[in-house]
Amino acid sequence: MRIAIDARGINLYKGTGIGTYTQNIIKKLLSIDTSNEYSIFWSGENYKEYEMKNTKIIMTSKKHQRFFEKDYFPHSINKSSIDIYHIPQNGMGMNPEIKCKKICTIHDLIPYIMPETVGKGYLKNFIKKIPEIMEICDGIITVSEYSKQDILKFFPGFPEDRVFVTPLAADSIFTPLDKKKCGEIIKDNYNIDKPFILYLGGFSKRKNVEALIEAFIMALPELNEDYNLVIAGSLKDDGKALFDRVIENNWQRHINFIGFVEEQMLPVLYNSCSTFVYPSLYEGFGLPPLEAMSCGTPVITSRVSSIPEVVKDCGVLIDPYCIEDIAQALIKLLNSKSLLSYLSKRSLERSREFSWERAAKTTLDVYKKICN
């Protein structure tokens, strides 16, 4: 097969779930598949590790995206007799003028389900484009059974046997580390020397961080140790509002906002915390809990949307709409060393059932099915 992939998301969406997915899927596809030919549409400088004997890197610009999607990509793909074209970023940029088989990865339908939690520009574009993408695609990859059912619910005319589930995985950097050394690094970098609960991610209303803060304050008097809540993520808009609220209530002695965290520091944070809490209201997959589990960290997370598919019974599942339920989960887990130890082992066991190599093999199987 001659396979073309839009890899621009690796750099354009760096640090997001889409960027992580695109990077890992392409890396593993190129490592396991030496018989097919790949044309990789790229934006940025860091393409050397993707240069293989069977790959062709096609450079594009971060500017003039409309030109590339409307004119350049169709011309290049049709001229090269490509068999299948894959867009990993929710199909955005798919052009009906492309003559080969077309497939896209739709990670979730959050703009349809929780439109109030996304920006107006993104919402308008997504709602307009997704029906067009569904019309012209020969197949859809999604990341969970829950997302698959959402897709079929909103697009009942699309063939169910052309929607393929390919679960994500945590990167290999997420692994158990020496907790004492990790704790020292956290103290040196963030001046945190108490046991702590970790949240890491965005601050959209969908992420439900405000409920976590309220639950933590509610649970604090009942905890056997003096814990801090550490909140990691870029502070803007909703995040800044939460930070201001903590200051207004004089909670900063117990709640630390540490801002954006570089990738190499993430495993250190996961390994240092007592538990990772992720009370999201909706996820297409929910990668952060799996990253934490891969470090052997006990997880408290939501029992809604796709998250139970990932965590199963290897974490504490809560009702994210109930602050008291989150608080009680914190008390139950943190006050029980035996439960912490048990879930640490179960988390690690469960995380090993996911791998990017398996995801890449499934993706390659999808290409073959669509082309046959």
Short mmCIF file of the C-alpha atoms (twelve columns), coordinates in Angstrom:
data_MODEL
# 
_entry.id   MODEL 
# 
loop_
_atom_site.group_PDB 
_atom_site.id 
_atom_site.type_symbol 
_atom_site.label_atom_id 
_atom_site.label_alt_id 
_atom_site.label_comp_id 
_atom_site.label_asym_id 
_atom_site.label_seq_id 
_atom_site.Cartn_x 
_atom_site.Cartn_y 
_atom_site.Cartn_z 
_atom_site.pdbx_PDB_model_num 
ATOM 1   C CA . MET A 1   0.000   0.000  0.000  1 
ATOM 2   C CA . ARG A 2   0.935   3.612  -0.511 1 
ATOM 3   C CA . ILE A 3   -0.135  5.419  2.649  1 
ATOM 4   C CA . ALA A 4   -0.247  9.189  3.195  1 
ATOM 5   C CA . ILE A 5   -0.648  10.668 6.686  1 
ATOM 6   C CA . ASP A 6   -1.172  14.268 7.760  1 
ATOM 7   C CA . ALA A 7   1.467   14.497 10.512 1 
ATOM 8   C CA . ARG A 8   1.273   18.254 10.996 1 
ATOM 9   C CA . GLY A 9   -0.555  17.728 14.300 1 
ATOM 10  C CA . ILE A 10  2.667   16.466 15.934 1 
ATOM 11  C CA . ASN A 11  3.874   20.053 16.128 1 
ATOM 12  C CA . LEU A 12  0.679   22.058 15.622 1 
ATOM 13  C CA . TYR A 13  -1.012  20.259 18.558 1 
ATOM 14  C CA . LYS A 14  2.075   19.505 20.635 1 
ATOM 15  C CA . GLY A 15  1.238   18.838 24.281 1 
ATOM 16  C CA . THR A 16  -2.367  17.832 23.540 1 
ATOM 17  C CA . GLY A 17  -3.970  14.409 23.196 1 
ATOM 18  C CA . ILE A 18  -4.151  14.773 19.414 1 
ATOM 19  C CA . GLY A 19  -0.466  15.710 19.175 1 
ATOM 20  C CA . THR A 20  0.562   12.793 21.402 1 
ATOM 21  C CA . TYR A 21  -1.613  10.357 19.451 1 
ATOM 22  C CA . THR A 22  -0.316  11.478 16.043 1 
ATOM 23  C CA . GLN A 23  3.304   11.292 17.138 1 
ATOM 24  C CA . ASN A 24  3.093   7.836  18.700 1 
ATOM 25  C CA . ILE A 25  0.940   6.226  16.013 1 
ATOM 26  C CA . ILE A 26  3.243   7.366  13.203 1 
ATOM 27  C CA . LYS A 27  6.418   6.413  15.084 1 
ATOM 28  C CA . LYS A 28  5.153   2.906  15.754 1 
ATOM 29  C CA . LEU A 29  3.699   2.436  12.264 1 
ATOM 30  C CA . LEU A 30  7.092   3.238  10.756 1 
ATOM 31  C CA . SER A 31  8.872   0.921  13.200 1 
ATOM 32  C CA . ILE A 32  6.644   -2.126 12.606 1 
ATOM 33  C CA . ASP A 33  5.857   -1.703 8.893  1 
ATOM 34  C CA . THR A 34  8.686   -1.857 6.370  1 
ATOM 35  C CA . SER A 35  6.709   -3.212 3.421  1 
ATOM 36  C CA . ASN A 36  4.338   -0.300 2.710  1 
ATOM 37  C CA . GLU A 37  5.308   3.156  1.459  1 
ATOM 38  C CA . TYR A 38  4.542   6.250  3.547  1 
ATOM 39  C CA . SER A 39  4.174   9.886  2.509  1 
ATOM 40  C CA . ILE A 40  4.254   12.058 5.642  1 
ATOM 41  C CA . PHE A 41  2.975   15.640 5.425  1 
ATOM 42  C CA . TRP A 42  5.084   17.571 7.946  1 
ATOM 43  C CA . SER A 43  5.182   21.007 9.531  1 
ATOM 44  C CA . GLY A 44  8.251   21.967 11.582 1 
ATOM 45  C CA . GLU A 45  11.905  21.036 11.882 1 
ATOM 46  C CA . ASN A 46  12.011  17.845 13.959 1 
ATOM 47  C CA . TYR A 47  11.369  15.281 11.217 1 
ATOM 48  C CA . LYS A 48  14.697  13.391 11.104 1 
ATOM 49  C CA . GLU A 49  13.586  10.455 13.257 1 
ATOM 50  C CA . TYR A 50  10.692  9.831  10.863 1 
ATOM 51  C CA . GLU A 51  12.957  9.439  7.832  1 
ATOM 52  C CA . MET A 52  12.997  5.756  6.921  1 
ATOM 53  C CA . LYS A 53  13.760  3.841  3.717  1 
ATOM 54  C CA . ASN A 54  10.040  3.552  3.009  1 
ATOM 55  C CA . THR A 55  9.035   7.120  3.981  1 
ATOM 56  C CA . LYS A 56  8.912   10.401 2.136  1 
ATOM 57  C CA . ILE A 57  8.711   13.566 4.255  1 
ATOM 58  C CA . ILE A 58  6.715   16.284 2.474  1 
ATOM 59  C CA . MET A 59  7.290   19.695 4.038  1 
ATOM 60  C CA . THR A 60  4.464   22.192 4.534  1 
ATOM 61  C CA . SER A 61  4.259   25.565 6.245  1 
ATOM 62  C CA . LYS A 62  2.491   26.498 9.478  1 
ATOM 63  C CA . LYS A 63  1.047   29.359 7.436  1 
ATOM 64  C CA . HIS A 64  -1.337  29.087 4.484  1 
ATOM 65  C CA . GLN A 65  -3.025  25.936 5.821  1 
ATOM 66  C CA . ARG A 66  -6.043  26.546 3.595  1 
ATOM 67  C CA . PHE A 67  -3.827  26.415 0.494  1 
ATOM 68  C CA . PHE A 68  -2.246  23.111 1.523  1 
ATOM 69  C CA . GLU A 69  -5.562  21.462 2.417  1 
ATOM 70  C CA . LYS A 70  -7.509  22.844 -0.573 1 
ATOM 71  C CA . ASP A 71  -4.900  22.562 -3.336 1 
ATOM 72  C CA . TYR A 72  -1.528  21.087 -2.423 1 
ATOM 73  C CA . PHE A 73  -2.588  17.915 -0.596 1 
ATOM 74  C CA . PRO A 74  -5.129  16.763 -3.232 1 
ATOM 75  C CA . HIS A 75  -2.639  17.439 -6.039 1 
ATOM 76  C CA . SER A 76  0.228   15.633 -4.276 1 
ATOM 77  C CA . ILE A 77  -1.882  12.630 -3.200 1 
ATOM 78  C CA . ASN A 78  -3.610  12.118 -6.547 1 
ATOM 79  C CA . LYS A 79  -0.344  12.524 -8.485 1 
ATOM 80  C CA . SER A 80  1.434   9.954  -6.272 1 
ATOM 81  C CA . SER A 81  -1.254  7.242  -6.674 1 
ATOM 82  C CA . ILE A 82  -1.750  7.005  -2.897 1 
ATOM 83  C CA . ASP A 83  -4.007  4.125  -1.783 1 
ATOM 84  C CA . ILE A 84  -5.181  5.553  1.551  1 
ATOM 85  C CA . TYR A 85  -4.958  8.951  3.246  1 
ATOM 86  C CA . HIS A 86  -5.237  9.304  7.034  1 
ATOM 87  C CA . ILE A 87  -5.926  12.533 8.945  1 
ATOM 88  C CA . PRO A 88  -5.453  11.980 12.713 1 
ATOM 89  C CA . GLN A 89  -6.824  15.363 13.938 1 
ATOM 90  C CA . ASN A 90  -10.581 14.711 13.796 1 
ATOM 91  C CA . GLY A 91  -10.442 14.735 9.997  1 
ATOM 92  C CA . MET A 92  -9.939  18.497 9.858  1 
ATOM 93  C CA . GLY A 93  -8.594  19.431 6.427  1 
ATOM 94  C CA . MET A 94  -10.102 16.437 4.600  1 
ATOM 95  C CA . ASN A 95  -10.765 17.344 0.961  1 
ATOM 96  C CA . PRO A 96  -13.354 15.553 -1.223 1 
ATOM 97  C CA . GLU A 97  -11.086 16.090 -4.266 1 
ATOM 98  C CA . ILE A 98  -8.709  13.452 -2.903 1 
ATOM 99  C CA . LYS A 99  -9.409  10.351 -4.979 1 
ATOM 100 C CA . CYS A 100 -7.914  7.584  -2.829 1 
ATOM 101 C CA . LYS A 101 -9.509  5.903  0.185  1 
ATOM 102 C CA . LYS A 102 -9.859  8.355  3.064  1 
ATOM 103 C CA . ILE A 103 -9.825  7.702  6.789  1 
ATOM 104 C CA . CYS A 104 -9.750  9.994  9.819  1 
ATOM 105 C CA . THR A 105 -9.419  9.617  13.558 1 
ATOM 106 C CA . ILE A 106 -12.278 11.247 15.447 1 
ATOM 107 C CA . HIS A 107 -11.209 11.332 19.082 1 
ATOM 108 C CA . ASP A 108 -14.526 12.497 20.536 1 
ATOM 109 C CA . LEU A 109 -17.651 14.512 19.815 1 
ATOM 110 C CA . ILE A 110 -17.320 16.932 22.730 1 
ATOM 111 C CA . PRO A 111 -18.578 19.931 20.680 1 
ATOM 112 C CA . TYR A 112 -21.831 18.015 20.064 1 
ATOM 113 C CA . ILE A 113 -22.201 16.721 23.617 1 
ATOM 114 C CA . MET A 114 -20.838 19.582 25.734 1 
ATOM 115 C CA . PRO A 115 -20.744 22.609 23.387 1 
ATOM 116 C CA . GLU A 116 -20.564 25.026 26.312 1 
ATOM 117 C CA . THR A 117 -17.085 23.718 27.196 1 
ATOM 118 C CA . VAL A 118 -15.328 24.556 23.902 1 
ATOM 119 C CA . GLY A 119 -14.394 27.853 22.250 1 
ATOM 120 C CA . LYS A 120 -16.897 29.448 19.865 1 
ATOM 121 C CA . GLY A 121 -14.545 29.352 16.875 1 
ATOM 122 C CA . TYR A 122 -13.659 25.688 17.343 1 
ATOM 123 C CA . LEU A 123 -17.308 24.807 18.005 1 
ATOM 124 C CA . LYS A 124 -18.524 26.499 14.809 1 
ATOM 125 C CA . ASN A 125 -15.823 24.865 12.673 1 
ATOM 126 C CA . PHE A 126 -16.298 21.396 14.200 1 
ATOM 127 C CA . ILE A 127 -20.104 21.417 13.861 1 
ATOM 128 C CA . LYS A 128 -19.803 22.537 10.243 1 
ATOM 129 C CA . LYS A 129 -16.991 20.220 9.141  1 
ATOM 130 C CA . ILE A 130 -17.681 16.885 10.872 1 
ATOM 131 C CA . PRO A 131 -20.832 16.029 8.843  1 
ATOM 132 C CA . GLU A 132 -18.887 16.769 5.636  1 
ATOM 133 C CA . ILE A 133 -16.004 14.588 6.835  1 
ATOM 134 C CA . MET A 134 -18.378 11.718 7.646  1 
ATOM 135 C CA . GLU A 135 -19.795 11.970 4.118  1 
ATOM 136 C CA . ILE A 136 -16.467 11.560 2.335  1 
ATOM 137 C CA . CYS A 137 -14.561 9.207  4.659  1 
ATOM 138 C CA . ASP A 138 -14.341 5.488  3.894  1 
ATOM 139 C CA . GLY A 139 -13.596 4.677  7.520  1 
ATOM 140 C CA . ILE A 140 -13.355 6.226  10.978 1 
ATOM 141 C CA . ILE A 141 -10.868 5.374  13.708 1 
ATOM 142 C CA . THR A 142 -11.830 6.351  17.240 1 
ATOM 143 C CA . VAL A 143 -10.196 5.771  20.598 1 
ATOM 144 C CA . SER A 144 -12.861 4.065  22.740 1 
ATOM 145 C CA . GLU A 145 -16.075 2.083  22.487 1 
ATOM 146 C CA . TYR A 146 -17.831 5.006  24.151 1 
ATOM 147 C CA . SER A 147 -16.714 7.399  21.415 1 
ATOM 148 C CA . LYS A 148 -17.741 4.863  18.776 1 
ATOM 149 C CA . GLN A 149 -21.278 4.779  20.166 1 
ATOM 150 C CA . ASP A 150 -21.374 8.595  20.227 1 
ATOM 151 C CA . ILE A 151 -20.352 8.683  16.559 1 
ATOM 152 C CA . LEU A 152 -23.033 6.162  15.578 1 
ATOM 153 C CA . LYS A 153 -25.636 8.037  17.641 1 
ATOM 154 C CA . PHE A 154 -25.002 11.361 15.924 1 
ATOM 155 C CA . PHE A 155 -24.346 9.826  12.498 1 
ATOM 156 C CA . PRO A 156 -26.640 6.774  12.346 1 
ATOM 157 C CA . GLY A 157 -26.216 6.468  8.581  1 
ATOM 158 C CA . PHE A 158 -22.509 5.703  8.816  1 
ATOM 159 C CA . PRO A 159 -21.783 1.928  8.615  1 
ATOM 160 C CA . GLU A 160 -20.981 0.524  12.054 1 
ATOM 161 C CA . ASP A 161 -18.426 -1.880 10.565 1 
ATOM 162 C CA . ARG A 162 -16.469 1.106  9.250  1 
ATOM 163 C CA . VAL A 163 -15.915 2.611  12.722 1 
ATOM 164 C CA . PHE A 164 -12.814 1.065  14.294 1 
ATOM 165 C CA . VAL A 165 -11.749 1.362  17.944 1 
ATOM 166 C CA . THR A 166 -8.035  1.788  18.576 1 
ATOM 167 C CA . PRO A 167 -7.297  2.505  22.270 1 
ATOM 168 C CA . LEU A 168 -4.452  4.873  23.089 1 
ATOM 169 C CA . ALA A 169 -1.455  4.088  25.287 1 
ATOM 170 C CA . ALA A 170 0.917   5.877  27.622 1 
ATOM 171 C CA . ASP A 171 4.359   6.809  26.364 1 
ATOM 172 C CA . SER A 172 7.282   4.647  27.535 1 
ATOM 173 C CA . ILE A 173 8.561   7.494  29.756 1 
ATOM 174 C CA . PHE A 174 5.647   6.780  32.114 1 
ATOM 175 C CA . THR A 175 7.032   4.047  34.314 1 
ATOM 176 C CA . PRO A 176 7.692   3.460  38.040 1 
ATOM 177 C CA . LEU A 177 10.657  5.504  39.306 1 
ATOM 178 C CA . ASP A 178 12.447  5.861  42.626 1 
ATOM 179 C CA . LYS A 179 9.865   7.755  44.678 1 
ATOM 180 C CA . LYS A 180 12.389  9.209  47.125 1 
ATOM 181 C CA . LYS A 181 14.466  10.714 44.299 1 
ATOM 182 C CA . CYS A 182 11.321  11.982 42.584 1 
ATOM 183 C CA . GLY A 183 10.225  13.627 45.814 1 
ATOM 184 C CA . GLU A 184 13.575  15.410 46.075 1 
ATOM 185 C CA . ILE A 185 13.240  16.701 42.501 1 
ATOM 186 C CA . ILE A 186 9.731   17.999 43.255 1 
ATOM 187 C CA . LYS A 187 10.986  19.752 46.383 1 
ATOM 188 C CA . ASP A 188 13.871  21.356 44.476 1 
ATOM 189 C CA . ASN A 189 11.721  22.475 41.546 1 
ATOM 190 C CA . TYR A 190 8.430   23.398 43.204 1 
ATOM 191 C CA . ASN A 191 9.253   23.737 46.914 1 
ATOM 192 C CA . ILE A 192 6.692   21.047 47.773 1 
ATOM 193 C CA . ASP A 193 7.824   18.781 50.608 1 
ATOM 194 C CA . LYS A 194 4.497   17.397 51.851 1 
ATOM 195 C CA . PRO A 195 2.541   14.431 50.508 1 
ATOM 196 C CA . PHE A 196 0.306   15.631 47.715 1 
ATOM 197 C CA . ILE A 197 -2.659  14.859 45.500 1 
ATOM 198 C CA . LEU A 198 -2.069  15.622 41.813 1 
ATOM 199 C CA . TYR A 199 -4.273  16.960 39.046 1 
ATOM 200 C CA . LEU A 200 -2.709  17.468 35.631 1 
ATOM 201 C CA . GLY A 201 -4.528  18.699 32.541 1 
ATOM 202 C CA . GLY A 202 -6.630  21.524 31.171 1 
ATOM 203 C CA . PHE A 203 -9.047  23.878 32.888 1 
ATOM 204 C CA . SER A 204 -12.101 23.691 30.658 1 
ATOM 205 C CA . LYS A 205 -15.363 23.382 32.622 1 
ATOM 206 C CA . ARG A 206 -15.461 19.827 31.310 1 
ATOM 207 C CA . LYS A 207 -12.336 18.979 33.311 1 
ATOM 208 C CA . ASN A 208 -14.229 19.766 36.538 1 
ATOM 209 C CA . VAL A 209 -11.211 21.099 38.450 1 
ATOM 210 C CA . GLU A 210 -13.368 23.432 40.532 1 
ATOM 211 C CA . ALA A 211 -15.222 20.429 41.967 1 
ATOM 212 C CA . LEU A 212 -11.890 18.794 42.808 1 
ATOM 213 C CA . ILE A 213 -10.747 21.899 44.706 1 
ATOM 214 C CA . GLU A 214 -13.995 22.014 46.697 1 
ATOM 215 C CA . ALA A 215 -13.824 18.279 47.408 1 
ATOM 216 C CA . PHE A 216 -10.216 18.569 48.598 1 
ATOM 217 C CA . ILE A 217 -11.077 21.423 50.997 1 
ATOM 218 C CA . MET A 218 -14.013 19.326 52.265 1 
ATOM 219 C CA . ALA A 219 -11.818 16.241 52.767 1 
ATOM 220 C CA . LEU A 220 -8.787  17.978 54.272 1 
ATOM 221 C CA . PRO A 221 -9.897  17.892 57.944 1 
ATOM 222 C CA . GLU A 222 -10.600 14.144 57.690 1 
ATOM 223 C CA . LEU A 223 -7.222  13.149 56.201 1 
ATOM 224 C CA . ASN A 224 -4.688  11.431 58.451 1 
ATOM 225 C CA . GLU A 225 -1.801  13.452 57.008 1 
ATOM 226 C CA . ASP A 226 -1.335  17.069 55.975 1 
ATOM 227 C CA . TYR A 227 -1.750  16.884 52.194 1 
ATOM 228 C CA . ASN A 228 -1.417  19.487 49.488 1 
ATOM 229 C CA . LEU A 229 -3.338  19.555 46.228 1 
ATOM 230 C CA . VAL A 230 -0.973  20.190 43.312 1 
ATOM 231 C CA . ILE A 231 -2.586  21.446 40.100 1 
ATOM 232 C CA . ALA A 232 -0.473  21.364 36.927 1 
ATOM 233 C CA . GLY A 233 -1.386  23.025 33.627 1 
ATOM 234 C CA . SER A 234 -1.116  26.320 31.775 1 
ATOM 235 C CA . LEU A 235 -2.915  29.026 33.739 1 
ATOM 236 C CA . LYS A 236 -5.149  31.009 31.414 1 
ATOM 237 C CA . ASP A 237 -8.845  31.851 31.263 1 
ATOM 238 C CA . ASP A 238 -10.671 29.235 33.394 1 
ATOM 239 C CA . GLY A 239 -7.424  28.215 35.106 1 
ATOM 240 C CA . LYS A 240 -6.650  31.793 36.109 1 
ATOM 241 C CA . ALA A 241 -10.163 32.146 37.548 1 
ATOM 242 C CA . LEU A 242 -9.621  29.056 39.711 1 
ATOM 243 C CA . PHE A 243 -6.250  30.366 40.874 1 
ATOM 244 C CA . ASP A 244 -7.850  33.680 41.855 1 
ATOM 245 C CA . ARG A 245 -10.555 31.843 43.790 1 
ATOM 246 C CA . VAL A 246 -7.957  29.913 45.786 1 
ATOM 247 C CA . ILE A 247 -6.194  33.175 46.686 1 
ATOM 248 C CA . GLU A 248 -9.490  34.862 47.636 1 
ATOM 249 C CA . ASN A 249 -10.318 32.008 50.029 1 
ATOM 250 C CA . ASN A 250 -6.797  31.879 51.452 1 
ATOM 251 C CA . TRP A 251 -6.341  28.222 50.420 1 
ATOM 252 C CA . GLN A 252 -2.887  28.687 48.882 1 
ATOM 253 C CA . ARG A 253 -1.154  27.025 51.856 1 
ATOM 254 C CA . HIS A 254 -2.751  23.741 50.788 1 
ATOM 255 C CA . ILE A 255 -3.241  24.210 47.022 1 
ATOM 256 C CA . ASN A 256 -0.300  24.722 44.652 1 
ATOM 257 C CA . PHE A 257 -0.715  25.811 41.028 1 
ATOM 258 C CA . ILE A 258 2.584   24.946 39.321 1 
ATOM 259 C CA . GLY A 259 1.717   25.963 35.749 1 
ATOM 260 C CA . PHE A 260 2.858   24.243 32.563 1 
ATOM 261 C CA . VAL A 261 5.052   21.187 33.133 1 
ATOM 262 C CA . GLU A 262 7.695   20.027 30.649 1 
ATOM 263 C CA . GLU A 263 7.258   16.468 29.376 1 
ATOM 264 C CA . GLN A 264 10.311  15.045 31.167 1 
ATOM 265 C CA . MET A 265 8.922   16.230 34.515 1 
ATOM 266 C CA . LEU A 266 5.538   14.516 34.131 1 
ATOM 267 C CA . PRO A 267 6.670   11.000 35.194 1 
ATOM 268 C CA . VAL A 268 8.392   12.562 38.208 1 
ATOM 269 C CA . LEU A 269 5.122   14.226 39.272 1 
ATOM 270 C CA . TYR A 270 3.090   11.059 38.763 1 
ATOM 271 C CA . ASN A 271 5.605   9.015  40.784 1 
ATOM 272 C CA . SER A 272 5.788   11.583 43.592 1 
ATOM 273 C CA . CYS A 273 2.090   12.052 44.295 1 
ATOM 274 C CA . SER A 274 0.039   9.919  46.670 1 
ATOM 275 C CA . THR A 275 -2.853  9.754  44.206 1 
ATOM 276 C CA . PHE A 276 -3.768  11.235 40.841 1 
ATOM 277 C CA . VAL A 277 -7.302  12.670 40.618 1 
ATOM 278 C CA . TYR A 278 -9.063  13.242 37.293 1 
ATOM 279 C CA . PRO A 279 -12.746 14.157 37.792 1 
ATOM 280 C CA . SER A 280 -13.532 14.936 34.137 1 
ATOM 281 C CA . LEU A 281 -17.164 15.091 33.004 1 
ATOM 282 C CA . TYR A 282 -16.425 13.696 29.552 1 
ATOM 283 C CA . GLU A 283 -13.433 12.117 27.791 1 
ATOM 284 C CA . GLY A 284 -13.047 10.410 24.448 1 
ATOM 285 C CA . PHE A 285 -10.387 8.236  26.097 1 
ATOM 286 C CA . GLY A 286 -8.712  9.914  29.079 1 
ATOM 287 C CA . LEU A 287 -4.952  9.532  28.701 1 
ATOM 288 C CA . PRO A 288 -3.727  11.173 31.964 1 
ATOM 289 C CA . PRO A 289 -5.207  8.442  34.227 1 
ATOM 290 C CA . LEU A 290 -3.452  5.803  32.101 1 
ATOM 291 C CA . GLU A 291 -0.163  7.719  32.319 1 
ATOM 292 C CA . ALA A 292 -0.493  7.811  36.108 1 
ATOM 293 C CA . MET A 293 -1.374  4.105  36.246 1 
ATOM 294 C CA . SER A 294 1.694   3.304  34.137 1 
ATOM 295 C CA . CYS A 295 3.771   4.854  36.936 1 
ATOM 296 C CA . GLY A 296 2.035   2.642  39.503 1 
ATOM 297 C CA . THR A 297 0.089   5.573  40.920 1 
ATOM 298 C CA . PRO A 298 -3.378  4.998  42.477 1 
ATOM 299 C CA . VAL A 299 -6.046  6.886  40.542 1 
ATOM 300 C CA . ILE A 300 -9.343  8.515  41.495 1 
ATOM 301 C CA . THR A 301 -11.360 9.301  38.395 1 
ATOM 302 C CA . SER A 302 -14.825 9.557  36.892 1 
ATOM 303 C CA . ARG A 303 -17.177 6.679  36.273 1 
ATOM 304 C CA . VAL A 304 -18.667 8.468  33.245 1 
ATOM 305 C CA . SER A 305 -17.966 8.433  29.467 1 
ATOM 306 C CA . SER A 306 -14.975 6.368  28.289 1 
ATOM 307 C CA . ILE A 307 -12.874 6.494  31.457 1 
ATOM 308 C CA . PRO A 308 -14.147 3.226  33.035 1 
ATOM 309 C CA . GLU A 309 -13.041 1.402  29.849 1 
ATOM 310 C CA . VAL A 310 -9.486  2.439  30.652 1 
ATOM 311 C CA . VAL A 311 -9.399  2.191  34.437 1 
ATOM 312 C CA . LYS A 312 -11.915 -0.638 35.051 1 
ATOM 313 C CA . ASP A 313 -11.726 -1.741 38.712 1 
ATOM 314 C CA . CYS A 314 -8.073  -0.715 39.081 1 
ATOM 315 C CA . GLY A 315 -8.864  2.741  40.451 1 
ATOM 316 C CA . VAL A 316 -11.489 4.507  42.560 1 
ATOM 317 C CA . LEU A 317 -14.370 5.590  40.298 1 
ATOM 318 C CA . ILE A 318 -16.431 8.572  41.438 1 
ATOM 319 C CA . ASP A 319 -19.494 10.536 40.397 1 
ATOM 320 C CA . PRO A 320 -17.854 13.723 39.071 1 
ATOM 321 C CA . TYR A 321 -21.071 15.688 39.563 1 
ATOM 322 C CA . CYS A 322 -21.027 14.969 43.330 1 
ATOM 323 C CA . ILE A 323 -18.406 16.915 45.318 1 
ATOM 324 C CA . GLU A 324 -19.060 14.841 48.433 1 
ATOM 325 C CA . ASP A 325 -18.388 11.632 46.480 1 
ATOM 326 C CA . ILE A 326 -15.001 12.971 45.353 1 
ATOM 327 C CA . ALA A 327 -14.197 14.036 48.927 1 
ATOM 328 C CA . GLN A 328 -15.143 10.644 50.347 1 
ATOM 329 C CA . ALA A 329 -12.972 8.903  47.746 1 
ATOM 330 C CA . LEU A 330 -10.000 11.017 48.807 1 
ATOM 331 C CA . ILE A 331 -10.584 10.179 52.471 1 
ATOM 332 C CA . LYS A 332 -11.127 6.468  51.821 1 
ATOM 333 C CA . LEU A 333 -8.029  6.063  49.663 1 
ATOM 334 C CA . LEU A 334 -5.533  8.328  51.416 1 
ATOM 335 C CA . ASN A 335 -6.372  7.050  54.886 1 
ATOM 336 C CA . SER A 336 -5.776  3.423  53.853 1 
ATOM 337 C CA . LYS A 337 -2.183  2.380  53.169 1 
ATOM 338 C CA . SER A 338 -3.350  -1.094 52.194 1 
ATOM 339 C CA . LEU A 339 -5.759  0.297  49.570 1 
ATOM 340 C CA . LEU A 340 -3.060  2.619  48.224 1 
ATOM 341 C CA . SER A 341 -0.684  -0.317 47.888 1 
ATOM 342 C CA . TYR A 342 -3.319  -2.567 46.310 1 
ATOM 343 C CA . LEU A 343 -4.370  0.003  43.705 1 
ATOM 344 C CA . SER A 344 -0.752  0.844  42.912 1 
ATOM 345 C CA . LYS A 345 -0.186  -2.780 41.877 1 
ATOM 346 C CA . ARG A 346 -3.508  -3.088 40.041 1 
ATOM 347 C CA . SER A 347 -2.912  0.187  38.179 1 
ATOM 348 C CA . LEU A 348 0.419   -1.018 36.883 1 
ATOM 349 C CA . GLU A 349 -1.012  -4.377 35.803 1 
ATOM 350 C CA . ARG A 350 -3.888  -2.720 33.952 1 
ATOM 351 C CA . SER A 351 -1.647  -0.179 32.201 1 
ATOM 352 C CA . ARG A 352 0.383   -2.977 30.616 1 
ATOM 353 C CA . GLU A 353 -2.646  -3.993 28.572 1 
ATOM 354 C CA . PHE A 354 -2.210  -0.831 26.470 1 
ATOM 355 C CA . SER A 355 0.644   -0.161 24.050 1 
ATOM 356 C CA . TRP A 356 1.319   2.092  21.079 1 
ATOM 357 C CA . GLU A 357 2.626   -0.912 19.158 1 
ATOM 358 C CA . ARG A 358 -0.753  -2.617 19.559 1 
ATOM 359 C CA . ALA A 359 -2.493  0.610  18.521 1 
ATOM 360 C CA . ALA A 360 -0.279  0.863  15.437 1 
ATOM 361 C CA . LYS A 361 -0.906  -2.763 14.451 1 
ATOM 362 C CA . THR A 362 -4.657  -2.186 14.770 1 
ATOM 363 C CA . THR A 363 -4.357  0.969  12.662 1 
ATOM 364 C CA . LEU A 364 -2.453  -0.934 9.956  1 
ATOM 365 C CA . ASP A 365 -5.178  -3.597 9.974  1 
ATOM 366 C CA . VAL A 366 -7.745  -0.818 9.468  1 
ATOM 367 C CA . TYR A 367 -5.828  0.475  6.442  1 
ATOM 368 C CA . LYS A 368 -5.835  -3.022 4.928  1 
ATOM 369 C CA . LYS A 369 -9.571  -3.509 5.525  1 
ATOM 370 C CA . ILE A 370 -10.449 -0.144 3.975  1 
ATOM 371 C CA . CYS A 371 -8.248  -0.765 0.942  1 
ATOM 372 C CA . ASN A 372 -9.575  -4.277 0.266  1 
# 
